[in-house]
Amino acid sequence: MNSEKGLSNLQLELLKVFSFDISDEQLREIKAMLANYFAKKVTSDVDKLFDEKGWNLDKIEEWSEEHMRTGDNK
C-alpha cells in the first residue's frame, strides 16, 4: 500500500460497500470478521515461515531466552 496515493483498494471497496448506515451491532460484527480474517492471514504466514525455515517450539523457546537490547549497547 502506497500512502502517497491516498486510499488503498480495500478502503475504496469498503467505502462503496458500506455507503449506508448500519447498526452498532453490525459494525461490531464486521470489525470482528475483519480482525479474524487478518489474524488468520498472519497465522497462516507465520506457519508457512516456520515450515520453510524448519522451525518448531524449540525455536520459540530459544527466542524467549534471548536478551533483546535497544539503544546504545555500551
N, C-alpha and C positions, 0 to 999 in steps of 0.2 A: 504494500500500500504506500503510495507516494503522498505525503501530507501536503505537498505543494499544489497538487491538482484539485484539492477540495475533498468532497465526499467520496468514500470508497464505493465500489459496486454494490457491496452489501448494504451500506447505508442508503443508497439511492433506491434499491429494491424494497427495503423495509419502509421507506417513506411512501412509495407507491402503494404497497400492500396495506399499510396502516394509516391511510389518509383520513380515516374516520375515527370517531371516539369509541373507546372500548371501556368496559368496566375495570375498576381497580383489580378485581379478582382475575379477569382475563389478562391484564397486564402482568400480574404476578406469575400466572401460568406460563405466559410467553417468555418472560425473563428466565424462569426455571428451565424451560425447554432449551433456550439458547445456552444457558450455563451448562446444562447436561451435555448438549451437543459438543461444545468446545472442550469440556472436561474429557469426554470420550476420545476426541481427536488427540489431545495431549497424551492421554494414557496409551493410545494406540501408537503414537510416535515414539514414546519412551520405550514401550515394549519392543518395537522394531529396532531401536538403537541398542537395547540390551541384547537382542538376538544377534544383530550384526557384529557387536563387539565381544560376544561371548560372556557377557557379564551375568552375575547372579547375586544372591543375597550376600555372598562374601564381599562383593564389590561395595555394596551399600554399607556393610559393616566397616570396611576399610575407610570409606568416606567419612563415616561418623567419628572415626578416631583421628582424622586429620585436623590440624590446627590451621584454620584459615585466617591469616593475618591481613589486616587492611592498613593502608597508610605506610608510614616510614618504618622500616624494619631494623633500625639502628640498635 
